[in-house]
Amino acid sequence: MTIAARVDRRPRRSPATTGAPGTEDRTDVSTLRRRQRRKSRLTALAFVAPLGAYLAAFYLYPLYRNLDLSLRNYTVRSFVAGDAPFSGLDNFKTVLDDPTFGPAMRHTMIFTFVSIAFQYAAGLALAVFFNRHFRLAGTLRALFLIPWLLPLIVSASTWSWMFNSESGVINYVLSLGGVAPVDWLNSPDWALTSVVIANIWIGIPFNLVILYSGLQNIPGELYEAASLDGASAWQQFRRITFPLLRPVSAITLLLGLVYTLKVFDLIWIMTKGGPGDASSTLATWSYQLGFGTLLPKFGPGAAVGNILILIALVFGLLYIRVQRKQEA
């Protein structure tokens, strides 16, 4: 067979499919890239889907139901039947006009900000102390985590026993110094102070862990340079430690704020918000309205809960704004 015959037998491209050299290769590469991107998106969605389902089932739906409760006039019968009439903002007006709202809001603010201030100060002091890496530092740091690891019902019950006016260890220690016994949990003057002290003790380990991890990210060369320049320990803390811990401190305070605003079980176990409303907060009042009586007020109770959510949302937005200003 001649060379011309072999050339004629080769498959020829039609004019419609004939293009510049390399066109098919580029088409195949772009198609492959699109498939890879599609596969990556599907893989990412597969990983996110369980989290999305969890958030929808245990966060978004309860939030929706709580909002629905606060906007309708629910009774026990209508709660079961699901035919509660729409009442708009009447439940919020009822809550705001209630004489309990003022003391509950004031106690919530005192409980939250006093707890956060002392938790942060004590946690920061302990974090700086343990950052020196002395012998047994790891063991002592682990022991400080015990209050955080204990179930809250155990911690609250323990503090209730310690604050007992007749057989509590705190009054016993005070009596050694000649101080008269204090009715910690049943006195309107001391009930809120008691639950604040217990909450501070519980929250210190959280601040310790977060702030200690922040200290680990500060380069040691900065302290060495400051020491060579003659800076004292306080000057190093004020000029190096505290400024560089600002981002970690901000998130620590925000998380502490959100957690402390919703503290319920500690107060309920120790004082049940009493005596009277001496230690009631928005969290305990919401529970009392919704479940604490034979005729529950689901709508007002949900309204108080939504007020708590709104307060936490406001502080969260403030935190985001401050962070953006710092990064700018």
C-alpha positions in Angstrom: 0.0 0.0 0.0 1.4 3.4 -1.0 1.9 6.2 1.4 -0.8 8.3 -0.3 -3.3 5.5 0.2 -2.5 5.2 3.9 -2.9 9.0 4.3 -6.3 8.9 2.6 -7.5 6.1 5.0 -6.8 8.3 8.1 -10.0 9.7 9.8 -10.7 13.2 8.8 -12.3 15.9 10.9 -15.4 17.5 9.6 -15.2 21.3 9.1 -17.7 21.8 12.0 -15.3 20.1 14.5 -12.1 21.4 13.2 -10.6 24.1 15.3 -7.4 25.6 16.4 -4.8 23.3 17.9 -5.3 22.6 21.6 -9.0 23.6 21.7 -10.2 20.2 22.8 -7.5 20.0 25.5 -8.6 23.3 26.9 -12.2 22.3 26.9 -11.4 19.1 28.7 -9.4 20.9 31.4 -12.2 23.5 32.0 -14.8 20.7 32.3 -12.6 18.8 34.7 -12.1 22.0 36.9 -15.9 22.6 36.9 -16.4 19.0 38.1 -13.8 19.3 40.8 -15.4 22.6 42.1 -18.8 21.0 42.1 -17.5 18.0 43.9 -15.8 20.2 46.5 -19.0 22.1 47.1 -21.0 18.9 47.5 -18.4 17.6 49.9 -18.5 20.8 51.9 -22.3 20.7 52.0 -22.2 17.1 53.2 -20.0 18.1 56.1 -22.1 21.2 57.0 -25.5 19.4 56.6 -25.4 17.6 60.0 -24.5 20.9 61.8 -27.2 22.8 59.9 -29.8 20.2 60.8 -28.7 20.3 64.5 -28.9 24.1 64.6 -32.3 24.1 62.9 -33.7 21.5 65.2 -32.3 22.7 68.5 -31.8 26.5 68.0 -33.8 27.9 65.1 -37.0 26.0 65.8 -37.0 26.7 69.6 -36.3 30.4 68.9 -39.3 30.4 66.5 -41.5 28.7 69.0 -40.5 31.1 71.8 -41.2 34.1 69.5 -44.6 32.6 68.6 -45.4 32.0 72.3 -44.6 35.6 73.1 -46.9 36.9 70.4 -50.0 34.8 71.3 -52.3 34.5 74.2 -51.5 30.9 75.2 -53.3 29.0 78.0 -52.8 25.3 78.9 -55.7 24.3 76.7 -54.6 26.4 73.7 -51.0 25.3 74.2 -52.2 21.7 73.7 -54.7 22.5 71.0 -52.5 25.0 69.2 -55.3 27.6 68.6 -54.0 30.5 70.7 -55.2 33.9 69.4 -52.6 36.4 68.2 -52.0 39.1 70.7 -49.2 41.1 69.2 -46.9 42.9 71.7 -49.5 42.6 74.6 -47.3 40.1 76.4 -44.3 42.4 76.3 -46.4 45.3 77.6 -47.6 43.0 80.4 -44.0 42.1 81.4 -42.8 45.7 81.2 -45.7 47.0 83.4 -45.2 44.2 86.0 -43.6 45.5 89.2 -41.2 42.5 89.2 -39.6 43.6 86.0 -37.5 46.4 87.5 -36.0 44.4 90.3 -35.4 41.4 88.0 -33.6 43.5 85.4 -31.5 45.2 88.1 -30.6 41.9 89.7 -29.7 40.5 86.3 -27.3 43.4 85.6 -25.7 43.2 89.0 -25.4 39.4 88.9 -23.9 39.6 85.3 -21.4 42.4 85.5 -20.2 41.8 89.1 -19.7 38.1 88.2 -17.9 38.9 85.0 -15.6 41.5 86.5 -14.4 39.3 89.3 -14.2 36.2 87.1 -12.1 38.0 84.6 -9.8 39.7 87.2 -9.2 36.4 89.1 -8.8 34.4 85.9 -6.2 36.9 84.5 -4.2 37.0 87.7 -4.1 33.2 87.8 -3.2 33.0 84.1 -0.3 35.3 84.6 0.8 33.4 87.7 0.7 30.0 86.0 2.5 31.4 82.9 5.8 31.4 84.9 6.0 27.6 84.4 7.1 26.7 87.9 7.1 23.2 89.3 3.6 21.6 89.8 2.1 24.5 87.7 0.3 21.9 85.5 -1.1 20.0 88.5 -2.3 23.2 90.2 -3.8 24.4 87.0 -5.7 21.2 86.6 -7.1 21.4 90.1 -8.4 24.9 89.4 -10.5 23.4 86.6 -12.5 21.2 89.0 -15.3 23.9 89.6 -15.8 24.1 85.9 -16.0 20.4 85.4 -18.4 19.7 88.2 -22.1 19.4 87.3 -23.8 22.7 88.2 -26.3 21.0 90.5 -23.4 19.6 92.5 -21.7 23.1 92.8 -25.0 24.8 93.7 -25.9 22.2 96.3 -22.4 22.5 97.8 -22.6 26.3 98.1 -26.1 26.0 99.6 -24.7 23.8 102.3 -21.7 26.1 102.8 -24.0 29.2 103.1 -26.4 27.4 105.5 -27.1 29.8 108.4 -27.0 27.1 111.1 -24.5 24.5 110.0 -22.6 26.1 107.1 -18.8 26.2 107.0 -18.8 29.9 106.1 -20.6 31.0 109.2 -18.4 28.7 111.2 -15.3 30.4 109.9 -16.8 33.9 110.6 -17.6 32.8 114.1 -13.9 32.1 114.7 -13.3 35.8 114.1 -16.1 36.9 116.3 -18.5 37.7 113.5 -22.2 37.0 114.1 -23.9 34.4 111.9 -25.3 35.6 108.6 -28.5 34.3 107.1 -27.0 34.1 103.6 -29.8 32.5 101.6 -32.9 33.7 103.5 -32.0 37.3 104.0 -33.0 39.9 101.3 -29.8 41.7 101.9 -27.5 38.7 101.3 -29.3 36.3 99.0 -28.1 38.0 95.8 -24.6 38.3 97.1 -24.5 34.6 97.9 -25.4 33.5 94.4 -22.9 36.0 92.9 -20.1 34.5 95.0 -21.0 31.0 93.9 -21.2 32.0 90.3 -17.8 33.8 90.5 -16.2 30.6 91.8 -17.7 28.5 89.0 -16.6 30.9 86.2 -13.0 31.6 87.2 -11.6 28.4 85.6 -13.1 29.3 82.2 -11.4 32.7 82.3 -8.2 31.0 83.4 -8.1 28.5 80.5 -8.9 31.1 77.8 -6.6 33.8 79.1 -3.8 31.3 79.7 -4.0 30.1 76.1 -3.8 33.7 75.0 -0.6 34.3 77.1 1.0 31.3 75.3 0.8 33.2 72.0 2.7 36.3 73.2 6.4 36.0 72.1 8.8 35.7 75.0 11.3 38.0 73.2 9.1 40.9 74.0 9.5 40.3 77.7 13.2 39.8 77.3 13.6 43.1 75.5 11.5 44.9 78.1 13.6 43.4 80.9 16.8 44.6 79.2 15.2 48.1 78.9 14.6 48.0 82.7 10.8 47.6 82.6 9.3 46.4 85.9 6.9 43.5 86.1 3.9 45.8 86.3 5.2 47.8 83.3 5.6 44.6 81.3 2.0 43.6 82.2 0.6 47.1 81.4 2.6 47.6 78.1 2.8 44.1 76.7 0.5 41.5 78.3 -2.7 43.4 78.7 -2.7 45.1 75.2 -1.8 41.9 73.4 -4.5 40.0 75.3 -7.2 42.4 74.2 -8.7 40.2 71.4 -8.7 37.2 73.7 -10.1 39.3 76.6 -12.9 40.6 74.4 -14.1 37.1 73.4 -13.8 35.9 77.0 -15.9 38.7 78.3 -18.5 38.3 75.6 -18.9 34.5 76.2 -19.0 35.2 79.9 -21.7 37.7 79.4 -23.9 35.5 77.3 -23.4 32.6 79.7 -24.1 34.6 82.9 -27.2 36.3 81.5 -28.9 32.9 81.2 -27.8 31.4 84.5 -30.9 29.8 86.0 -30.1 26.5 87.7 -27.5 27.9 90.2 -29.9 30.6 91.4 -32.9 28.3 91.4 -31.2 25.6 93.5 -29.7 28.1 96.0 -32.5 30.6 96.5 -35.3 30.0 93.9 -35.1 33.8 93.3 -36.1 34.6 96.9 -36.7 35.5 99.5 -39.5 37.3 97.7 -37.8 38.6 94.6 -34.5 39.6 96.4 -32.4 37.4 94.1 -34.7 37.0 91.1 -33.3 37.6 87.6 -34.9 37.6 84.2 -34.0 33.9 83.8 -35.6 32.8 87.0 -38.6 35.1 86.5 -39.2 33.6 83.0 -39.3 30.1 84.5 -41.6 31.2 87.3 -44.0 32.7 84.8 -44.0 29.7 82.5 -43.8 26.8 84.9 -43.8 28.0 88.5 -47.5 28.3 89.1 -50.6 26.2 88.6 -51.8 28.6 86.0 -48.7 29.2 83.8 -48.4 32.3 81.8 -46.6 31.0 78.7 -46.8 34.3 76.7 -45.2 36.6 79.3 -42.6 33.9 80.2 -41.6 33.7 76.6 -41.5 37.5 76.3 -39.0 37.7 79.2 -36.9 35.0 77.5 -36.9 37.1 74.3 -35.8 40.1 76.2 -32.8 38.2 77.4 -32.0 37.1 73.9 -32.3 40.7 72.7 -29.9 41.9 75.4 -27.3 39.2 74.5 -27.7 40.1 70.8 -27.1 43.8 71.5 -23.8 43.0 73.3 -22.8 40.6 70.5 -23.3 43.3 67.9 -21.3 45.8 70.0 -18.5 43.2 70.2 -18.5 42.8 66.4 -18.3 46.6 66.0 -15.4 46.9 68.4 -13.5 44.1 66.7 -14.0 45.7 63.3 -12.7 49.1 64.6 -9.6 47.3 66.0 -8.9 45.5 62.8 -9.3 48.7 60.7 
